[in-house]
Amino acid sequence: MSDQPITIEHSESGPTGRYEARVAGNPGVGELTYSRTTPKCIVATHTGVDDSLRGTGVGKVLVERLVADARNEGATIVPRCSFVRAMFKRHPEWADVLDDAS
């Protein structure tokens, strides 16, 4: 995990969205992209982290933010991305937002 703060920006345009994470003092970027099949169904499609950010916890923080936002919206997540799917397996406490349609 990084000792530096991780900041996340979220953008959404139509049915697609993106979370972008940065660590202070590091030029690398982590991203998690998704699409919505309905206003309450989020399909996580891709997670990628620059090599310079590997091991900093950025990927987990991105998924945590996705889960928190889904909870706030009353939405569910379909984890099509293998990283997001693996994170759901490690965190059974997120089952309330998991949509097993994947």
Steps between C-alpha positions, in 0.01 A plus 500: 500500500609854431582742780398781265136609466304352212258733323220375279313690232175363362344588167195366323374572151183330389515131586878487556713614789852504631680530831854634478739469795826680563755477778672819613852522359444225240420577136320166450126458470264222600161465337179305532248525218138391490178520308141506617244262356231673709524793741535249787733243334871580467717268291867530601690444176867579560751585770852607412785638709828643370803292595626784720190456720508123540493398865365836618143380552362723226304216336327409826421865575338535156274200563418622851386832352289319239338291775435807719344691210283201404375475860421871509300469177327174589668341198660161439831412333562234236876425523598425140854620573711216642661725762164625627369142505803389704450790744137398555616146583741642760238732651176315578383811687436655157244232407214748546597674174612191305290403197588140412396543135866490393 
